[in-house]
């Protein structure tokens, strides 16, 4: 017979090795491509941001440390805030053209997508 009540008390998940706290072992390694081989897309959007416009740069194949350094540089050159979410850089405001010029000067292959 099974216990009634708290489901965590009555269920058991089998782990063959370790306690499962080492989640880094299950992550895929990120292949760092050179800047000239990365195809980036730059798009201004307001979806899900309460009407605020942000410029999203997608298509990165770089390590998070590299993206964080690039984010810092782009934020300072645009004079605005931004964040890194799921290998995408979000810069506050509509800076499509400025970001395109900056990224091309840095050696990235970038295009503006969307309307």
N, C-alpha and C positions, 0 to 999 in steps of 0.2 A: 504494500500500500504506500501511496505517496502522501507527503504532508500537504496540508492546505495552508494558505497564508502567503508569506513572502516568497516570491518566485526565486529569489537568489539563494534562499536556504534549501530549496528542494531541487534545484537544477545544478548540474555539475558539468563543466566543460573540460574535456581531457586535453592535457598538454603533455606531449611526449618528452620535450626537452625544455628545460628552464622554466622560468615563471612568466614568460611572455613580455617582460618589461623592455626587452631589447628590440624596439620597433625599427631601429635603423638597419637591422639585418634584412628586413623585408622590403626596404625601399630600393627602387631601381637607381643605378648610378646615372648621373646626368652627363651626357656626352657634350663636352665643351667644344663647340665649333668655332673656327676663326670668324672674325666679324664680317669678312667679305662673303662668307658662305651662308650667312643667316638672312632669311627673307622676312622682313618685318612689315607689319601692317599698322598704320596709324589711323585712328578713327575717333571722332568726337561723338559722345553719346550722353544721353540724360537718363537712360533706362535704369530704374531702380535706385535713383539717387535724389529723389524728391525735387526734381526739376533743375538740379545743379548740373552744369555741363562739366564733363571731364574728358580729357584726351587719353585714350587707351592705346598702348603700344603692345602688340602681340607678336608671337612667332619667335621668341627668344629660345635658344638652345644653349644656355649658359648656367653656370653654378649660381646659387643664390648670393654668394659673396660678390661675384662679379656684377650681378644685377643691382645689388644694393649700392655699390660704388657708382654705377651708371645712373641710378635714380638720384643720388645726391648731386651729381654733376648736372643732370637735366633740370632738377628743381632750382638750383642756383642760377642757371642760365635763363630760365623762364621767370624767375622771381616769384615763385608760387610754391604751394605745397604739393604733396603727392604721396603715393604709397606703392607697395609691391604686393600683389595678390596673385597667387597661382601662376607664377612665371609671367605675369603681365604687369607692366608699369602703368600706373594711373597718375596723370598730372592734372591738377585742378585747373579748370578753365579750358577755353578753346585755343590750343597752341599747335594745331596741325602743321601749318606751314613752317613755323619756327623749328619745331622738333624734326621735321623732315630734313631741313637744311643742316641742323646740328648732327643728326645721325649719319647723313651722307658724308659730311666732312670727317666723321670718325671712322668711316670705312664700311658702314653697314649698307646693305641693299634694302631700301625702305620705299614704301609706296603709301599714298593716302587712299584709304578704302572708304566706301560709303559716300553719302551725299553731303 
